[in-house]
C-alpha cells in the first residue's frame, strides 16, 4: 500500500517486535512472568486474590499455557500501541543535535516549508499530546498569518 497520490491508502508500519534478537519480545515476556509471580507469591498479590486466568487465549491455544511461547503468541496477537507519536521532526535551535525545525517551525535547510504538528515536540511526553499539539497549531497559524500579512 501507499503511493504518491493523497488518495492512496496510508501505510504505517512501526515495526514493533521485529528487532533482530527479539530483545523487546523477551523483555515483555519477562514482565508477564514477573507480574504473575508477584500476584501469586506475595502477600499483596494473595490479599488481592489475583490469579492468572486458566482460560486459553484464542490464537494461542496450540501452545503450552504459561510457556514462553504462549506468552510470545499472546504479546504478538494482543499488543498494540496506544500512544501519541511525537518527536519525529524535533524542534530546536540551529546546530542542536537531531533538530529538524527551528522555533519558527521552519524546516532547516529548506525554503518555505514548515511543520505544524506533534512531530515537532522534541521530547516524548508521558501524557496525551492533544493540548501541546493545539498550542503548536495556534503558534503555527499565528506565524503564518503574520508572515502573509506582512507581504
Buried (B, 14 or more C-beta within 10 A) or exposed (E): EEEEEEEEEEEEEEEEBEEEEEEEBBEBBEEBEEEBEEBEEEEEBEEEEBEEEEEEBEEBEEBEBEEBEBBBBBBBEEEEEEEBEBBEBBBBEEEEEEBBBBEEBBBEEEEEEBBBBBBBBBEEBEEEBEEBBEEBEEBBEEBEEEEEEEE
